[in-house]
């Protein structure tokens, strides 16, 4: 019997929604609307454009992947929770250091004492020693 001469075509390697040439591993371009085949720029191998049809695309990211100034400020401010209930009518706590005793954790209030086109005044109170300070924004 003669050996079979039927060739088996190896499909392009897929990683996510990207296709790579099975011969040389080069990233293949997206096919244009009128193209039936995509030619590998490195080795010249031709891949059918239909290889790109119906490819599911999944993306993953973590909350820390996109740092933001707002998110980092929000981490510094927190409302204390006591007995499983939200701390209503309590001031928020900033993770700032008391100038008098060095304790980290100052409650604060923001008030608009000057005209509307000027910044607000922030009043801090140490949760440890009760020292009070204020800052004009």
N, C-alpha and C positions, 0 to 999 in steps of 0.2 A: 504494500500500500504506500502511496505517495503521501508525504506530509501535507497537512492542510496549509493552504496559502492565504486563508482568511485572516485579515489583520484586525486586531482589536484596537479600537480607538480609545485612548485614555482621555477622560474628560479633564477640563481645567480644574485646578485645585481651588477650593473655595474656603475663604476665611471670612466669616461674617458676610458682608455684601460685596467683598472684593474677590476678583478672580485672578489667578496666577497661571502662567503658562506651565503646563505639565512637563515640558521638555527642558526649559531653562530656569523657571521660577520667577520670571519677570512679571510685574503687575501689568495686567491687560487693561487697555483703555475701554471706556464705555462705548458701545456702538452708537453710531449716528442713526437717525431714523431710516435712511435709505440703505444701510449696510446689512448684508446677510452674514458676513464673516468679519472677524477681528483678526488682524495680523499682528503677531508679536513683533515688537520693534527690535528685539535682541536676536532672535533666531529665525524669524520669518514664519513660524508655524501659524496656521490659520485655525481659529476656533469659531464655531458657529455662534452668531449673535444671540441665538435662542438660549444660550447658556445663562444669559442675564435675566431671562423672563421668570417672573414669579418667585424671585428670591426674597425670603423674609428678612427683614432688617430689625435687629435688636440693638438698642443702645443702653448703656449702663453709666451711671455717674453716682458719686457719693456727695452728700451735702458739703463736704470739705473740698470738693474738686473746684469749686468756684468761690474763692474767698471774697467776702464783701465787708466793707467798713461797717455797714449797719448791723450785720450778723455779729461782728466782733463786739460792737457796743452793746448789743442786746445781751450778750453773754455776761457783761459786767453788771447789769441791772437785773434784779430779781425781786419778786414779792415773796415774803416768807409765808409758808403754809403751816398752820397749826391745827392739830387734831383733825386732819383730813379736810379742812375747810379753807377756802381761799382767804387770805388776810385782807378782808374788806376794811375800809377806813383806816388803813395803815399806810405809812409812807413806804415807797420802794427803797431798796437797799443797794447802794453802789459799793463795789469792791474797791474802795479807796482807803488810804491809810490815814488814821487820826494823827494830827500834828502834835497833840498833847501826849497821848499814851501809846501811840504806834499800833493800835488795834485796827485790823482790816475789817471794814464793814460800817459804813456810815449811812444812816437814813437821810433822805433829802426831800425837799419840797422846792418846786419852782414857782416863782411868783413874778408877775409883771408889775413892777413898782414904778417904773419910769414911763415915759411916753411910748406909744406903740411902735414908733420907728427905732427905738433903742432896744438893746438886748434885755433879757429877763435876769432876775436875781435868783440864785440857787442857795438855799439854806441847808447846811449839813449839820447833822447831830450824831455824835459818836454813840454807838450802841453799848459801849463798854463804860466810858467815864462820863458821858453826857455833854462833853465839850461841844460848843456850837460855833460854827464859822459860816461865812457867806462869801459868795463869789458873784461878781457881775459878769454876765456874758456879753 
